[in-house]
């Protein structure tokens, strides 16, 4: 076995061993042409971080108990020239540190003459710079940076500023001045106190070819950001738990890399996969401590220091959580959980994802794969637009099951993940992690609620939430899920029908509009909504006014061709008249065992005939009879005091020039006055309005010119007003 020698930088220049066939004697150190440039003074983020860590370690070493910088390998030729094979960067930094100590403390030149025997062969300029630096006397009392003083010297050609090694050395000199300015007797600590040491390992007769340097040092392939991260992560957790660090280092290299390899892309790398999941777990840790990731850095080095370094009081617990959260996915059984319990289509034994999940263009339910591939964007921050809060929470639910699978049956998990999926699907307005929004940061309480449901099968009351902000999922949905847990236990034979109803794309888990008390109607709901949406809109109106009033108090929602219209109608919220909507829906569902378009046509026609027979023409009659009342838009309306003063909105939220009064649209569709937001018909300087009791013709000064009255009883037309107007028009 090759023998190594413990040495300081100063001692290396006279290190020798004349015994044996591999004897050597070092007189000079020369960085060969094949070596890369000096890199520790570069300005990119990763190098800055490494440089700061390295200088901090050296500073602590000279002020305290010293440090050993591991092994430096090299060949010593017959005339005593050491050619470093590994250790160039450390040796160069030590060269600059000794130069600084000697010059600042006025050490006799005979004591630091050995620095002349350190040289760079990578470029002529680098070699000459090292030589000239030895003779330069810096003014350490000046406010001007030492690097600037050097550049201003007559012996410093302008083109040297382009040499990457010289540029790095200048940066490192300034950094050394800043870092070690408070250290007294630095030279003595380095030379006599031997505070910085390393092991030198001579390598003889290996033939120092270009190929060997590339093979040993990967000189054409700098360390990746992940490799820097891994080194920093291991350094930090070693201070927290040295024994655990050995285990985790091994797992990162073996077990965890093995299962991550299954998710690799075309680049065959697992680095990003690891970091994406690492950042996901850091976010979970953040939320579980009651905090928010808003305005927090996503830099992985920051995250290591924030959650896993010795400065974090819970670092050991966080490390334990991280280790277990990686370990569970090494089990293939756990990796298959997603396809066993989630689906993009409706089946009674799986929870349907509200939004179909597509990974790289392929339909999937594997949220874990999605996290590995897409948790962060190109900048390294969370991909908010793609990996949304619902995905974070749903993956957390699966993680909690995987961590606690020994105490939860698969049947229990199947029911519990459905509860969580229902809550997520109906809490768009509640899922939020910003303290600046109404309701505040709900993620901590939401994750606690999720964990309780998955691990214990219990939906917590707000009083049981341990965070100051107890708001979590949508309260209407929480109440419904509690009722369904009891109902499922009492009606096991009806669970498949309930599951299918929950999976419906218009409900996504909230079935209150049908009601658990109407379980015989579960299957009819899907049957009904296989029919033409416009016919459903009309058929529902035959049962009564099922419209919902939005929270603004003036917009009304009715059925439309869009799913969003029906979801608004069928989901409990602060919007009014939910009970009226439910009453009409249940009444319609009870009319027939099965539904199709012909059945709906019969319902509609029977209703209109009944109105005509009874001469009872309320606004619903006109709505059902005339298509103009039902533009294929968003189903939004404004009723201005009286239902006959109804306006069909063209946009989803506001009146606009394309809005119109349906009665007038039928009478004269070509002359609706867009400048008046469709509220009148314009003919010359006259304007026709539809009002509660008939029609009014007004002049440009809003003075009534003529009226057409419609007979009414209790405010309801007893004459069909549109037909009457067409027979007796006002212009």
Secondary structure, DSSP 8 states (H G I E B T S, - for coil): ---EEEE-HHHHTT-EE-SSTT-EE--EEEE-TTS----TT--SHHHHHHHHHHHHHHHHHHHTT-EEEEEEEEEE-TTSEEEEEE-HHHHHHHHHHHHHHHHHTT--HHHHGGGGGEEE-S-HHHHHHHHHHHH----TTSSS-HHHHHHTSTTS-GGGGG-HHHHHHHHHHHHHHHHHTT-TTHHHHHHTS--EEEEEEE--SS---HHHHHHHH-TTS---HHHHHHHHHHHHHHHH-HHHHHHHHHHHHTHHHHHHGGG--TT---HHHHHHHHHHHHHHHHHHTT---TT----HHHHHHHHHSTTSTTHHHHHHHHHHHHHGGGSHHHHTHHHHHEESS--TTSEE-SS-EEETTEEE--HHHHHHHHSB-TTSSB-TTTS-HHHHHHHHHHHHHHHTGGGS-HHHHHHHHHHHHHHHHT-TTT----TTSTT---HHHHHHHHHIIIII-----GGG--SS----S-HHHHHHHHHHHHHHHH-GGGHHHHHHHHHSTTTTT--TTT-GGGGGGHHHHHHHTTS-HHHHHHHHHTT----EE-TTSSEEE---SSHHHHHHHHS-SSSB-HHHHHHHHHHHHTT-SS--HHHHHHHHHHHHHHHHHHT-B-HHHHHHH-GGGS-SS--EEEE-SSTTSEEE-SSSSS--TT-EEHHHHHH-TT-B-GGGTTSSEEETTEEEEEETTEEEEE-TTS-EEEEEE--EETTEESS-HHHHHHHS---
